[in-house]
Amino acid sequence: MTEKFDAIIIGTGQAGPSLAARMTQEGMKAAIIERKLFGGTCVNVGCIPTKTLVASARLAYMARRGEEFGVVIDGDINIDMKKVKARKDGVVERSNQGVTNWMKNMDNLTVFEGHGRLESANTVRVNGALLEAGKIVLNVGGRARVPDIPGIGEVDYLTNSSMMEMDSLPEHLIIIGGSYIGLEFAQMYRRFGSRVTVVEMGDRLIARDDPDISDAVKDILENEGIDIRLNATCVGFEKRGDQVAVTADCGPGPEEIVGSHLLLAIGRVPNTDDLGLQAAGVETDERGFINVDDQLATNVAGIWAIGDVNGKGAFTHTSYNDYEILAANMFDGDPRRISDRFTAYGLFIDPPLGRVGMTEREIRQSGRKALVGKMMMERVGRARERSETQGFMKIYVDAETDRILGAALLGIGGDEIIHTLIDVMYADAPYTVIQRAMHIHPTVSELIPTLLASLEPLE
Ligand SMILES: Cc1cc2nc3c(=O)[nH]c(=O)nc-3n(C[C@H](O)[C@H](O)[C@H](O)COP(=O)(O)OP(=O)(O)OC[C@H]3O[C@@H](n4cnc5c(N)ncnc54)[C@H](O)[C@@H]3O)c2cc1C
């Protein structure tokens, strides 16, 4: 027997639950399917737990610096990883329960706990039941990529998900991958007290950003004693008793790195291999991400893909923004589009990086005339007062339109202050609006107008 709905949502990531709420408010009878944990990656094994752990790690770091600030802590600073994990679990549990209860108590919504698979363009199989709807929305997200690296079958490895079960301190954590996820874990575990080595295949960290940011991030991490191996073109693993040996170069180079734990942080793959896309005729790109148009429609009428699975963003805010765009198009007659949004993200090491818009490389490639302003965090009073002067801020402006093209704020508060720029960009206002604004002293934000007053042509 087929159960009929107006809409079926597969996955309860950062977009599906809000869409379910909107659909049911609009009087639709909807179904939502979750095969694992309500709230998906961000809530359970992504943003929320990692940032909770980052907070513990920062406290450990600052406690060790107490003496510098005249704060005397008699005795050693010790980390109780069981308590660190318990605190993290508590924060996650609250969010996970929030989404679970929200879904299970929503009027007009039927929750299915199981694996959903498309059987045609308007039917989905879950737990043996066949569901039918004219509208199907895929919010299935992704998971850690585990590539076929030589020796991978021989060794134990961790991913962002299994890291969440750690309640003891690795003696030496080797992290493969020098991008966002890897670097956040690297600093956090170094601060907890592990020896940490980051092995990156490319010639710099966080390669999507400009080289000056990569270099500054590398300095920040190395200053805390993290070993960073770049240009690891030939990674391989070998078991050594209960340890793991990692080779990084094929040619003659520094010897292999032997550690107690191995974390793979080399990208994400979409959860589309077992979704029945072929049965429905939904097309993907060569990496398995679902192709969508500017309003999130797939090539099959009545099927949309939102969140990480469409490859148009890999963040909680892009997934949620996908929901807003889809809901606006579906219910409000408001033709919002993905291309309306600016790229924006944070790297939550300490100090954090807040990013918006184009990189310098992209600006140069676009051939625009641009202005640039750059300021070291050492110039910022707030940073000096807090003895946290690492990093810099830089902003690019279009020389003809006065619009902000992009910015990178690497320094204390960078992840928050970037929103000043983001909002002006969405307002489509010239940079002079911020330059002439009176900001509060003593903050990091007060230096943004000063920085904008110092723009020079980008040579
Ligand atoms: C370690 C880490 C840290 C991160 N930190 C940040 C951060 O600080 N800021 C930020 O913006 N982003 C961060 N992200 C990214 C962020 O977690 C994702 O972008 C976000 O979760 C959006 O995902 P989503 O909505 O596409 O789906 P997801 O959250 O991935 O959820 C998809 C859900 O679908 C379910 N599912 C999949 N297939 C099926 C199926 N066939 N049937 C039923 N259910 C299915 C899954 O079980 C899952 O619950 C981080 C990610 C990781 C891994």
The ligand as an SDF file (V2000), in Angstrom:
LIG
                    3D

 53 58  0  0  0  0  0  0  0  0999 V2000
   33.6880   18.6490   11.9050 C   0  0  0  0  0  0  0  0  0  0  0  0
   32.7830   19.6040   11.1830 C   0  0  0  0  0  0  0  0  0  0  0  0
   32.6860   20.8980   11.6170 C   0  0  0  0  0  0  0  0  0  0  0  0
   31.8540   21.7990   10.9480 C   0  0  0  0  0  0  0  0  0  0  0  0
   31.7990   23.0800   11.4000 N   0  0  0  0  0  0  0  0  0  0  0  0
   31.0130   23.9640   10.7640 C   0  0  0  0  0  0  0  0  0  0  0  0
   30.9230   25.3060   11.2210 C   0  0  0  0  0  0  0  0  0  0  0  0
   31.5720   25.6930   12.1840 O   0  0  0  0  0  0  0  0  0  0  0  0
   30.0920   26.1530   10.5560 N   0  0  0  0  0  0  0  0  0  0  0  0
   29.3700   25.7600    9.4760 C   0  0  0  0  0  0  0  0  0  0  0  0
   28.6400   26.5700    8.9160 O   0  0  0  0  0  0  0  0  0  0  0  0
   29.4280   24.4910    9.0310 N   0  0  0  0  0  0  0  0  0  0  0  0
   30.2300   23.5890    9.6350 C   0  0  0  0  0  0  0  0  0  0  0  0
   30.2810   22.2990    9.1880 N   0  0  0  0  0  0  0  0  0  0  0  0
   29.4450   21.9150    8.0270 C   0  0  0  0  0  0  0  0  0  0  0  0
   28.0040   21.6580    8.4620 C   0  0  0  0  0  0  0  0  0  0  0  0
   27.9820   20.6750    9.4640 O   0  0  0  0  0  0  0  0  0  0  0  0
   27.1180   21.2500    7.2950 C   0  0  0  0  0  0  0  0  0  0  0  0
   27.3160   22.1530    6.2530 O   0  0  0  0  0  0  0  0  0  0  0  0
   25.6630   21.2950    7.7520 C   0  0  0  0  0  0  0  0  0  0  0  0
   25.4340   20.2570    8.6710 O   0  0  0  0  0  0  0  0  0  0  0  0
   24.6320   21.2580    6.6150 C   0  0  0  0  0  0  0  0  0  0  0  0
   24.3520   19.9920    6.2810 O   0  0  0  0  0  0  0  0  0  0  0  0
   23.0330   19.5660    5.5340 P   0  0  0  0  0  0  0  0  0  0  0  0
   21.8530   20.3490    5.9380 O   0  0  0  0  0  0  0  0  0  0  0  0
   23.3540   19.5110    4.1090 O   0  0  0  0  0  0  0  0  0  0  0  0
   22.8460   18.0420    6.0160 O   0  0  0  0  0  0  0  0  0  0  0  0
   23.4430   17.2560    7.2320 P   0  0  0  0  0  0  0  0  0  0  0  0
   23.5620   18.0880    8.4390 O   0  0  0  0  0  0  0  0  0  0  0  0
   24.6500   16.5280    6.7800 O   0  0  0  0  0  0  0  0  0  0  0  0
   22.2860   16.2160    7.5230 O   0  0  0  0  0  0  0  0  0  0  0  0
   21.8710   15.2690    6.6060 C   0  0  0  0  0  0  0  0  0  0  0  0
   21.0030   14.2560    7.3150 C   0  0  0  0  0  0  0  0  0  0  0  0
   20.4290   13.3790    6.3510 O   0  0  0  0  0  0  0  0  0  0  0  0
   20.4290   12.0590    6.8600 C   0  0  0  0  0  0  0  0  0  0  0  0
   20.3930   11.1540    5.7210 N   0  0  0  0  0  0  0  0  0  0  0  0
   21.3330   11.0190    4.7430 C   0  0  0  0  0  0  0  0  0  0  0  0
   20.9150   10.1300    3.8110 N   0  0  0  0  0  0  0  0  0  0  0  0
   19.6980    9.6930    4.2120 C   0  0  0  0  0  0  0  0  0  0  0  0
   18.7610    8.7770    3.6690 C   0  0  0  0  0  0  0  0  0  0  0  0
   18.9810    8.1600    2.5260 N   0  0  0  0  0  0  0  0  0  0  0  0
   17.6370    8.5450    4.3690 N   0  0  0  0  0  0  0  0  0  0  0  0
   17.3860    9.2000    5.5250 C   0  0  0  0  0  0  0  0  0  0  0  0
   18.2220   10.0780    6.0820 N   0  0  0  0  0  0  0  0  0  0  0  0
   19.3590   10.3300    5.4220 C   0  0  0  0  0  0  0  0  0  0  0  0
   21.7090   11.9960    7.6620 C   0  0  0  0  0  0  0  0  0  0  0  0
   21.6340   10.9740    8.6260 O   0  0  0  0  0  0  0  0  0  0  0  0
   21.7600   13.3750    8.2940 C   0  0  0  0  0  0  0  0  0  0  0  0
   21.1150   13.4130    9.5340 O   0  0  0  0  0  0  0  0  0  0  0  0
   31.0910   21.3750    9.8350 C   0  0  0  0  0  0  0  0  0  0  0  0
   31.1670   20.0440    9.4110 C   0  0  0  0  0  0  0  0  0  0  0  0
   32.0040   19.1700   10.0670 C   0  0  0  0  0  0  0  0  0  0  0  0
   32.0690   17.7460    9.5870 C   0  0  0  0  0  0  0  0  0  0  0  0
  1  2  1  0
  2  3  1  0
  2 52  2  0
  3  4  2  0
  4  5  1  0
  4 50  1  0
  5  6  2  0
  6  7  1  0
  6 13  1  0
  7  8  2  0
  7  9  1  0
  9 10  1  0
 10 11  2  0
 10 12  1  0
 12 13  2  0
 13 14  1  0
 14 15  1  0
 14 50  1  0
 15 16  1  0
 16 17  1  0
 16 18  1  0
 18 19  1  0
 18 20  1  0
 20 21  1  0
 20 22  1  0
 22 23  1  0
 23 24  1  0
 24 25  2  0
 24 26  1  0
 24 27  1  0
 27 28  1  0
 28 29  2  0
 28 30  1  0
 28 31  1  0
 31 32  1  0
 32 33  1  0
 33 34  1  0
 33 48  1  0
 34 35  1  0
 35 36  1  0
 35 46  1  0
 36 37  1  0
 36 45  1  0
 37 38  2  0
 38 39  1  0
 39 40  1  0
 39 45  2  0
 40 41  1  0
 40 42  2  0
 42 43  1  0
 43 44  2  0
 44 45  1  0
 46 47  1  0
 46 48  1  0
 48 49  1  0
 50 51  2  0
 51 52  1  0
 52 53  1  0
M  END
$$$$
